[in-house]
Amino acid sequence: MSKRKSAISGAMLDLWRPPQHAGDAIGCLATTFTFHPGLFDEQCLGRFLEIESEPDREDLAFLLERESRLGGVYAGVLVDHRQAGVEHSLRWDVLRVRLRNAKQHAKVSLLVWRDHIRIIVASANLTESGYRVNQEVAATIDLGPESFDREILMQGITFLRSLLAFVPGETEQAPEVHRAGKFLKNTETLVQNWRPRRHRAIRQQLVFTLPGIDPDQPSRSSLEDMINTCRRRGSSPNSALIASPFFDLDGKSSPVTAALCKSMARGGMRRLSFCVPAIRDDDPAATPRLAAPKALLETPKTYQAGVTVKMLPQLDRDKNRRPWHAKMIALQGNSYSALMIGSSNFTCFGMGVGPYRNAEANLLSIVDHSMSNESRQLDALWPDMDQIMDPESAEWMGPQPEFEEEEHAVTPVLPSGFLSAIYRAGEKRQIILSFSTERLPEEWEIYACTPTERKLLSTAEWHDLGSQPSIELAWAEAQPPHRLLVKWSGAEAFWPINVEDIRALPPPAEIEGMTADDMLMILAAADPSAAFRTWTHKLGGKQQQLAGDFDNDLDSATPAELDPLRRHDLYTTFLHRVRRRARVLAQLREKLERPVYSRQALDWRFRGLIGIQPLADRFVREVVNADGFAAEGLLTLADFLIVLREVKYQPASGSLTEAEFNQEYQSFLAAISSDMWTRLLPHHTVSSDLFSFWEGVVKKCGGVSD
């Protein structure tokens, strides 16, 4: 069976680390309400991709390693539109989710490696508070080729697809939506041959709250999903334990409490227990002050239900003071125990009661009473809480504002007329803006945020361009803007920008100092993190050898040369370099032969930041610019092409097939060998025999016609 992990304010970031033998990272798609891009970029993605460079201490190594790995991996975050205007790396996407009169409040993440899939369901936003400060609850569903729950994976994928429909703009054409949809489709392809598990001791199901779009995508209710799943297990629940930091505004009754009571078992005493925030007093005899509506206490009486009230803990299990942000509901039936954890507060919006609903994601686990060990596991998740002995006499202060961790959640909202902003990289750099013309403010201005603000477009300029729903603006600077700032009617809000084609983004300027041998070593290294760090240390003046996993001295059968008269023997030095490079090229070939799981990853393997094409280009530049020893450079290029021609792709389950790989690879090999031939021909200074050998190699690669 798949493994299940749960945590309350534990090491949340560790949930992003791959388990042993997970294989190469393929992609991740996460959801959040409030958002700190730095946490996602440096901490979550750093662990997901197993980047060993430290962003605070090894800035350049971390940057290059992240850039090189992200090119072949998908990464995106679905963020509530109020919080989406963040500065972020264009190597991953920020997708704005805009719900009418509600918010994208789910906290679910889909992490996919070659041989492992993890679904994280949590109460924690992707923020420093969520991952480092608050008391949160999280669970993971781990799936592998030999232990696979197709149903729960499809529940998660279907929910994420549903959220994509709420991204503003022409979603079919938006590149960030297309990339997210493609990642979900690739995940379905990956698991086609995975074996379903036969027995599940704990039944688990993802339950959601979601507003409807049309009859094909009706609204969802976490409360209804939870109750219906329990009923299929045996009967309606007769008791409920609810822990939530936020509740509906105070009123005479609580609709969500009423809906829960109506769904519970009849014919016996219903029991509800509410765990609510409280303001503690040093005097234990003082009247309890509860940050919750008294309707929680009054409403159940209408349905012949008994109520107890407890205070949420202010200290975690290690006695550290932490705000409570977890959301948990435990249900008891005659024959089962159930626990729902996730993002849903006990509110109408969160549980899906009434016309307006958030997007929420929760995990429901159900255990038969006969399974005592598993039942104890669910019970153990609940911390000790102090019970209010006389809740009638408590001071019910009403619910605290649902601002989550960040009070800027109530900053001005970007008007709905501003749909999408796309950066087009490449030789013809542009910023493409899409509008819903009938929903724009009367007057507005858009600024590009680089280190300084630069005016990009105004209402008058837009009218001069014909008031088109899509505008393409030239962008002269080499680097794209961080984000856009929209100003209107005395208000302002940020507008996130995504890239049209990630492959066209310019490489970091620092990479220009990388030699062909440096690049080859990084490409071939079994530990790219160590190779990147070594190179950046070398760049910074620490003359360390970029050998990665290779020890050059071990390649010689004789002791290190100590005779000063022979120390600079060009022949032995040349042989040493040839043998070392041959070994590195062999390891490069092995890496090229590994399975690849998407066209994006394949293209990045060929043409990425540190890929085969940039390496070939660097080799050619060094041969052309060499003052002498051109013969060695040409032999190196010939060896390089011979190794590339010997690549025998090894497909795996869910990967591109051998035919798909070869179709792309043969045309790619012919193109780079042809480019090498064209660029080197004017610089031909070697012997005719060597040149004939070089020409023969290029012909075998398809670069020159017979």
N, C-alpha and C positions, 0 to 999 in steps of 0.2 A: 504494500500500500504506500501511497505517497506520505512523506513525512509532514508533520504539522508542527510549527513552532509558534509560540505566542510570547509576547513580552509586554510588560507595563513599564514604560520609561526605561527600558533596558538599552542595550547597545543598538539603537535603531539603525545606525549607519552600517553595522555589520550585516544587516539583512541584504545589503547590496553586494556583498562579496560572493563570488561564485563558489559553490562547493567543489570538492576535489573531483577531477575528471569531468568538469562541466564542458570543457572544450572552448573554442574561440567564441568571443562575444558576437552576437548577430544584431541585437538591437534592444531598445527599451522605450516604453511609452508610459508616462506617469501622469497623474492628475492631481491637482491641488487647488485650494481656494486662495490663500495668501502664498506668496512665493518669494524666496531669496535665491536668485540665480547663482550666486557664488557658492552656496551650499550644494546645489545640484551639480554645478560644473566641477568644482574642485573635490568635493567629498563623495557624493553619490556616484557620479560618473567615474571618478578616480578609482573607487573600489570596484565598480562594475567592470571596468576595463583592466583592472589589476595594474594600474599605473603606480609605479613605486617611487617616482620622483615626488618630492614634497613641494607643493605650490608656494609655501612661504619661504623655503630655504633654497629651492632649486627652480626658480621661476622659469628660466629658459628651457631647461630639460623637461619640466612639466608641460610647458606650452607646446614644444615640438612633439613630445610623446603623445599628448592628447590630440593634437592636430593630425598626426600620422595615423592614429588608431580610429579616430572618429570618421575619417573619410570613407571607410569601408563598413561602418556600423551606423545603424539608424538610432537617433535619439530625439525625443520630443516630449514636450510637457503641455498638457491641456490645462489652461489656467482660466479662472473666472475673468471676464473681460475687465472688471474693475482693477485687477492686479496684474494684467498682462503687459502693461507698458514698461517692460524692464529692459535694461541693457544686458545683452547676452551674446555668446559666441554664435556666429552664423553657421558654425558646423552642426548646431542642433537647433530645433524649431521650437518656437513658442506659438501655440495655437490658442487664440482667444475663443472662449466659449461664452456665448451671450444667450441667457435664458430670460424670457419675458417675466418680469416681476419676481424673479427668483435668482438663484446663483448656482454656479458649478461648485459644489461643496464636497465632492467625492475625493477620497485619498486612496486610490488604488494604483499600483504600478505593475506592469508586465515586463519582466526581465527574461530575455531569451539568449541562451548560449547554444552551442551546437548540440550538446547532449543533455541539456537541462533547461527547464522552464520554471520560473518562480513567479508567483502572484503574491504581492504584498498588499494586504488590506489593513488599513490603519485609521486612527483618529488624527494622526499628526499631519499637519501641512508640511510642505517642503520649505521649512524655515528653520533658523537657528533655534527659536523657541520650541518648535515642534520636535526637533530631533535632539536637542541638548538640554532643555530646561523643563518643559512641562512633564506632568505625569500623563503618559499616553498609553494606548493599547494598540498592539499590532499582531497580526498573525500572517504566516506564510504558507502557501500551498506549493509544495515542491513536486515536480513531475519529471519523469525521465523515460527513456525508451523502453525500459523493462517494467515500469510501474507508472501507469498513465491513466488519468481520469479525463477522458475527452469531454464529458458533459460540463465539468466545471471550467475547463479552459474555454470552451465555446461560450459559456455564460459571460466570462470576462471579455472575450473578443467582441461579442455582440454588443455589450454595454459601451465599450470604447468606440465602436463604429457608430453607435447612436449619438455619442457626444460630438463626433465629427460633423454631424448634420447641423449642429448649432454653431459652427464656426462661421462668422459673418462673411458674406461675399459669395461669389460663384464657386461653391465648394468643389465642383467637378474640375475646375480649371486651376484652383489655387495649388501651387507647388507643394506647400507644407501639408495640405490635406492629402494630396496625392501620395506623398512620401509616407505619411502615417498609414493610409489605407494599404499601400503596398507592403509595408512591414507586417501588418496584420495578416494579409494574404500569404506572405512568405512563411509566417509562423504556422498557418494551417497546412501549408505544403510540407514543412519540416516534419510534422508529427504524423504524416499519413501512414507510416509503417511502424509507429510505436505501438507497443502491446498494452491493451487496457488491463487494468488490475481487476481481479475477480472478486475480491472480498474487501469490504471496508468496515472496520470496526466502528468508526465514527462517520456518520453521514454528514457531509458538508455540502453547502450550496451557497452560492453568491446571491444575495438579494439586493434589490435596487429600488431607489426612488428616482423617477424620471418623468418630466412632463411629456405629453404626447405631441407628435407633429401631425400625424395623419392616421387614418385607420390601419395602415400597415405598421405603424409604430405607435401603439397606444400608450397611455400613461402607465407608470408603474408605482407601486407603493411598497416600501420595505415592510410596513406593518402587515399588509395583506399577504405578501410573499412569505413572511415569517410564520404567520398563523396557519396558512394553507399547507406549508411544508410540515409543520408540527402535526396537523390533523391527519396528513397522509401517514404519519408515523404511528398514530394510535388514536388520539382524542384531542379535544381542545384543552389548552392549559388551564389549570385551576389556580396558579399563583404566578406572580411576576415580580422580579427585582430589577429596578431601573436605576441606572447611574448616568447622570447627564449634567454638564456644567451650565446648560442654557435651556430655557423653557419659553413657551409662548407668553406674551404680555398678559398681565393679570386681568381676569374677568370673572364673571359669576360662575362660569364653568370652563372646563378644559376639554375642547373637542377631541384632542388626541387621546386623552385619558378615557373619555367616553367610548371612543372607537375601540380601544383595547378592552375595556370592560365588556362591551357587547360581544366581542369575539371569544371571550373566555367560557369555560365550561359552565353549564347550568345545573341546577339541582343541588348545589352544595355551596359552601362559603367560598367566595373568591377572595384571594389575598393579594394585596399590592404593597410593595415596599419601595419608597422613593429615597434615593441617595442624592442629596442636594447640597449646593455650596452653602457655607455658613461663615458668618463673621464671629470668630472666637473671642471669648472674653477670658481674662486671667482668672476671674472668679468663677469657679465651676457651678456655683449656685445661681449665677446670673441667668436671665431669660435668654434662651437661644435666639439668635437673629439669623433668619434663613433667607438666602438670596433666591427665592422661588415664589411662585404664586400660590396663594392659599387654595385656589381651585383644585390643586392636586389632592388636597385633603378632603374637600367638599364633594367633588364630582363622584368619586367611587361610592359614596353613601347612597346615591340614587340607584345604584345597581347592586345593592346588598353586598358590597365588598368591604372587607376590613383593610385598614391602612396603617402601616408603620412608616416612620420617617427616620432617616439616618443622615449624619453629616459626612460629606465627602472629606477624606483626609487631606490635610495640608502638608503632611510629611510623607515621603516615600518610605519604602521598607528599610532603607539605610539611614532613616531619620534625617534626610535632607529636605529642606523646605522647597516644595515645588508646586506650582499651580496645577489643579486637576483639569485635564482637557479630554480625558477618555470618555467614550460613549459605549455603554454596555447594557444589555437587557438579558436577564436569565429567566427562562420559563420552566415550569414544572407541570408535567402531565401525570396521569396515573401510571404510565409505564416508561416515561422518558424524562431526561433533563436536556435542556437546550440552552445555548448561549449565542447571542448575536453581538458582534463587535464591529466597529467601523466608524463611519463618518456621521451617522444620523444622530443629531440631538433629538431629545424627546419633545419635538415640536411638530406642528402640522406640516410645515415645509419640509422638515427632515424625514418624517415618517410617511409622508404621502397621504395626508388626510386633508381633503378640500381641493379647491380648484387650482391652487398655485403650489408647485412642487419644485424643490431643489433637485439637482442631480446628486445622488448619494450612492455609496457603495458599502456593503456590509457582508460579513461572512457569518453564516449560521451553521453551528455545529450541534448535532443531536446524538445523544447516547442513550441506549436502553438502560434501565435501572439494573438489569442483570449484569451489566458491565461495570462493576464497582470501581475498578482502577481508572477507567476513562472518566467516569462521573466525578471522581475526586480530582482529576486533572482540571476539569472545568471549574469546580468549586475553588480550587487553589488560586485561580486568577483574581479572585476578589480579595482586596485588602480588608483588614479589620476596620470597622467604622463604629462610631459612637451613635447609639440610638437616642432619639428624643423621646423621653418617657411621656411627656404630655404635649403633643404637637398642637393641640387646640390653644394652649396658652403661649405658644412661641410667637415671636414677632416675625410675621411673614412680610418681608420687605419688597417682594416682587422680584422678577428675574433681573439678573444683571444684563447689560447691553451685549448683544451677540456680535461683538466686534472681532471675535477670534483673538489671535495674538497681536494683531496689528491695528492700531486705531486708524491708520491711513486707509483702511478698508472702506472708509466713508468719504474719501476724497472725490472731487468731481469726476463724473463718468464721461468718457469720450462719447460724443454724440454718435448715434447709430448710423449716420450718413457716411462715416469714415470706415470703409469696409476692410481693405487690405493694403499693405505696403510691401513691395517686393524689390529687392536689390538684384539687378542683373549685372553679374561680374563678367570679366573678359575684356577684350579690346574696346568694345563699345559699351562703356559702363553707363547704366541708367537706373533711375528709381521709378518704379511703376506704381502709381496710386490708383485705387479703385474706389468709387463713391456710389452711394445711393443718393442721387441728386435731389430727390424730393424730401430727404430727411436731413439735409445739411442746415447749419445755422445760417442766418442772413450774412454775417460777416465772420471771416475766419482767416487765420494765417498758419502756415505749416513751416516749422524750422527743423533743419537737420542737426542732430546733436553729434558733433565731433568733439575734440577738446573744447571748442567754443560753439555757440549757436550760430547757424547760418540760415538765413531766410531762404526757403525753398519755393514756396507758392503762396499766393494770396487769393482771395475771392475775385478781385479785379483781374488778376493775371489768368485765373482759371476761366473767367468769362471771355477774355481775349482769345483763349485757346479753343473756344467753342463750347464751353461747359460740358465737356464730354464725361461720361461715366468712368472712363479710364484714360489716364494721362501718363505719357512717358517723358521723363525729364532727364536731360544729360547730367552725368556726374563726373566731374573732371578729376577729382582726387583719386589717388591709387587705392586708398583704404576706404571701405564703406562707412556710412554713419553708424553710430552705436544704436540709435533709435530716433524717432521723430517726436517733436513736441507740437501739439495743436493748441492754439489760443483762440478763444471766442468769447465774446460778451463778458469780459472780465474774468473768465475762468481759463484753466489750462489743464491738459492731460497728456500723458505720453501715449504714443502709438507704436506698437512693436513692429519691427521690420524683419522679414525672413528673406533668405536668398533664393533665387530662382533655380540655380544649378550649383550645388556645393562644389562640384569638380572644378568650376571656373574661378573659385576664390583664389586670390594671390597668395603665394606662400609667404611665411614670415621672412622679413629681410635678412635675418641672421643666417638663414640657411645658405645664402650665397657664399659664405665662408667654408662650406663643407666640400671636401675633395671627393673625387670618385671613390677612392679607397675608403674614406670615412663612410660614405653612403653605402658602399658594398658591405662593409662590416655590420652596419646597423640593419640592413636588409637581411643578412644571413644569420645574425646572432640569434641564439636560442633565447636569450634574455635581452630584448630590445631596451628595456628600462635601464639596465646597466650600461648598455652601449651608448644610449643618449646621455646619461650622466657623465660617462667618461669623456665623450666628445665635448660637452659643454665645459667640463673642467679644463680640458686641453685648450679650448677656445679662450678661457679666462686666464690662461697663463700657467696653469698647472700642467706641466708636460707629462701627462699620463698617456700611455699607449692605448690606442683604440683597438684593442684586440678582442674585446668582448669575451667569447668563450674559447678563444684560440691562444695558445702559448707557442709563439714562434720558435723559442729555443728547443722545444720538444720535437720540432720537425727535423732537427739535424741529428745525424748519427754520430757526430764528432763533438768534442767539447767546444765551448764557446771560443772563438778565435782570439788569441791573446798576443800573437806575434805582430808587432807594429808594422813590419814590412809586408804583412799579408792582410792586415785589417781592412784595407780598402780594395781588395781584389774584386774588380767589377764582375768577373765571371761567377764567382761563388755568391756574391750579393744578388746577381741577376737570378741564379738558380734558386736561391732562398726565396726571393720574391715570387717567382713562378710557382714554386711548390706551395707556398702559403696561399697564393691567390687561387690556385687550383682547388685547394681544400675548401676555401671560402665559397667559391663558385659551386662546388658540389653541394654544399649545404643550402645555398640559395636555390638550386634546382629542386632539392627536397621540399623546400617551403612552397615553391611554385606548384608542386604536384599535389599539395594538400587539397582536400575538398573545399569548395567555396559555395556559399549558400544564397547569394543574390547577385544580380547583374551589377548592382552598385559596388558590392565588395570586389567583384571580379575586375571592374573597371578601375577601382582604386588600387588594386594589386598591380595593374599594368601601368597606370598613369598618375597615381597619387603623389602626394607630397614627397614621399621617399619611395618611389616605385621604379619599375623597370625602365620606363621611358625617361624619367629624369636622370637615372643612373647612366643610361646610354648617352644621353645628351652631355652629361658631365665628362664621361670618358672621351667623347669626340672633341670637346672643347680643350681638354688637356693635351690630346695628341696634336691638335692644330696649333696650340700655343707653345708646344715644347720646343726648346732651343736645339735639342739634339735627342739622340736615342729614340727616334721616331719608329724604328723597327720594333722595339719593345712595346711601344704603345699600340702599334698595329696588331702585333701578336696577341696582346691583351684583348683587343676588340674581337679578334677572331675566336679566341677561347671563349669569350663572353657569348658570342652568337652560337658557337658549337654547343655550349651548355644549354642555352635556351632552346635550341632545336631538339635536344635530347629529352626535354620535359615530357613525362608520361603522366598525365593527370589521373588521380585516384579518386573517383567519386565515392560518395557515401549516401546513406539514406537521407532524403530531403535536400541533398545538394544539387547543384547543376549537374546534368548528365555529361558523360564524356563527349558526346556529340555536340552539346551546347558549348562546352568549354573549347573544344577544338575549333569550332566555327569562328569563335571570337579570337582565339589565340593565334591561329594560322594567319589571319589577316593582320593582326597586330604585329606579329613577328616579321611578316613581309614588309610592313610599313616602316618599322624602325630600322631594319637592315637596308632598305632603300634609302632612307634618310641619311644613314651613316655613309653609304656609298656616294651619294650626291655631295655631301659636305666635305668628304675627304679627298675626292678625286682631284680637285685643283691643287692639293697640297702633296701630290704623289712625288716622294723623293726616295723611295726604297728600291731595292733591287727588283728586277723583273720576276725572279722566282718567288719572292715574298709577295709581290703584288698579285701574281697569278694565283697563289694560294689564297690570298684575301678575297680575290674575285670569286673563286670557287666556293668559298664559305658563304658569301653573300648570295650567290645563285641558289645554293641549296636551301637557304632560308626564304627564297622567293623575292629577294630584293632586286635582282637583275635578271632580265630575260636572256635566254640562250640565243 
